[in-house]
Amino acid sequence: MNGGDDADDFLGGRLRLRQGRGHRAGHDAVLLAALTPGDQTGLVLDIGAGAGAVGLMAAALAPAARVGLVEIDAETCVLARENVMANGLDARVTVHEADVTSAGSRRAAGLVDEKAALVLTNPPFYEEGRVRVTPDRAKARAHVAAVPLAEWVRGALALLAPGGTFVMIHRADALYACLSAVEGRLGGVTLQPVYSRPGAPATRILLKGVKGSRASLAIMEGRFV
């Protein structure tokens, strides 16, 4: 990823995204989107899509898939739609303005439960009341969750079809909360720690699992960024 004027390049320049003044996608988005299989088909949903970085990278990586960008903030949805059009992906990518934790909001936005083959999500990393919140509303919403992680995951998994794959990136020190949120809902869970340098604690985890699977948990080799 690299910047220029008011936009950022992703995938070596294959995508160019305006990100606005709120949260700016970076390495976390790239790590998450990279877990989209190139032969992925069906519906892929990016939950908490922001300006669309993860979902648009997924669309570029999986040309046979349809992609939905699910975002609660109306202004950010406008920016996401502009990015979809600017990258010529409007035939396969749709923006849904919705609160993923609300079944009514999901339905009103045209989302149907248990239809997605793949769900990708980069939830807000912090709980309300645990960190100082920036006065910038867009940044605060991207970084600080208004609901517990378990509710976010429950809403995301409601959209995932049985046998579908769920992938989430989160802080490594939130591992317990991540595992608790998917317990009894996913099987075949794999965890991949992400490190900034050798010898340092992991900073992120990539959690992947299959809805309805009964396979056991596995910890994968870590990666460095």
N, C-alpha and C positions, 0 to 999 in steps of 0.2 A: 504494500500500500504506500502511496505517496501523494502529496498534496499539490495543488496548483489552483490559482485564483480562488474561487469559493467552493471548489469541489475536490473530491478525493478519488484517486484511482484504486481499483481493486482488481485482483486476478491479472496482474501484469498489464493493466490498462484495458482489459476486456469490458470492464464496467466503470462508469464514472458517476459518482453520486454526490449530490448536494446534501449536506447534513444539517444545516441550520445552526441555531445557537444552543440547542440542547445537548444531550449526550452524543458524542461522536464515536462511531464504531471504529474499532481497531483490531488488534490481534485476537481478542476474544471472538469477534464476529467471524474472522477468517478461520480460526480453529473449529468453530461450530459448523460453519457451512461446509468445510472440507470433509465432513463425515457424511455428506450427501453422495450416495453411490451414483456413478456416471450413468448406469442403466436404470436408475430409479424411474418408475412410471406412476401413474395415478396422481393423487393430490398430496402436495407437500405444504404444510402450514408453518409459517414463521410466527411464533406467538410472542408478542411484545416487540413488534418488528421495528419500531422507530421509523427512520427514514427508508428502511428496506434493505439494508446491507446484506443481512444473512439470507433472506428470501431471494433476493435478486442474484446473489452468488449461487445459491442452490439452483435457480432457474438456468443460469449459464452452465453449470456443471452437469445438469441432468436435462438435456434438451427435449426429452419425451415426457417430462412431468408438467403438470399444472401446479401453480404456486399461489397460495393465499397469504397475504401480509395482514396480520391481525394486530391492530394498534388502537389503544383507547383514546389517545389525544387527537382531537379534530384537526388542529393545525399541522401536526406531524403527519397525519393521513394525507393532507393536501400535498405536502412535500414528497411523501412516498409515491403518490400518484404521478407527480411530475417526474420522479426518477424512473418509474416504470416506463412512461412514455419516452423519456429522453434516451433510454437504452433499447428502445424498440421491442419491449417485451409485453406490450399490452394485450397481445393475443393469448398469452399464457398466464399472466400474473394479474391478480385482482386484489385490491386493498379493501379490507373489512374493518370499519370503525366499530369496535366492540370491546366490552369488558369481558375478558375470557372467563372470569369467575362467575358470571351471571348467565344462566341458561337463556333467560329472556333476551338479554342483550346479544348473545350469540345468534339466536334465531332471527332477531330483528335485522342483523347485519348480513343475513343470508347464509350463515354457517349451519351445517347439518352435523349433528353428533355422529360419531363413529364412521366418518367418511374418509378421513385422512390416512394415507399409507405411511406417511412420515411426518412427525412433529419435531420441529427444532425450536428451542427456546433458550433465551438468555435473560432470565428474570432479573428484576431489581435485586441487587446484592445485599441490601441492608434492610433491617426492620425499623419501622417507625419508632422513635423514642430511644433507639440505640446509638444513633450518630447525630451530629449536628447537620441540620438540613439547610442547603443553600436557598437563598430567597428566590433564585431563578426557578420558576414553577416547572419548566420543561426538564431541566436537569434533575430537580428533586424527584419528579415522577419516574424518571429513568433509573435513578439510583436507590430510591427508598420505597419499599413495598408498602402499599396501603393495606395489604392483607397478608396473612401468614403464607409462607412458601407452600405449605400443604394445600391451601385453597387454590393457589395459582396452578399447581401441578394437577389437582383434581379437575379443574376446568380444561386444561390442555389435554388431559387424557380422555375426557369426555368426547373430544373431537376425533380421537384416534380410533381407527377400526381395529377389531380383534385381529391379532397377528401383526399389527402395525408396529413400527419402530419409533421410539421416543428418544430424543437426544437433548441433553441439557448441559450447559457450562455454568459453573458457579465457583465461588471462593472455596479453596481447599479446606479452610477451617469451618466451613458450613457442611462438611461431609455428613455428619450425623443427621442434620435436618434434611438433607437431600435424600438419604436412605430412608428416613422415616416417612417422607412424603410419597415415596413410590412403593413402600412396603405393601404387599398384598395386591398390588395393581400391575406390577411388571415382573417378568422373570427374565432369566438370561442376562442379568444386569452385569455390565462391564464398567470398570472404573479405570480411567487413565489419568494419572497425575501429570500436571504441567509445571515445569520448573523454569526459573529465570536464569539459573546458573548451577553448575555442579556443586554439590555439597550444601546447597540452600534448601530450605523447606519448600514443598510444592506451593504454588500460589493459586492454582486453579485445578479443578477436576472436570473431566468430561465424563458424564454418566450416560450410558446407553442401555436400553432394555426393550423388551418385546411385550406388548400387551397380551396377557393370557398365558404366557409361557411359564413353565414350571422349572426351567433350567436354573442351575445354581449360579451364584455370583462369582465373578473372576476379576482379578486386578491385573491390568495390562502393563506392559513396559511403559515407563514415563517418557515424556518428550520435552524438549527444551525450546524456548522461544526467546 
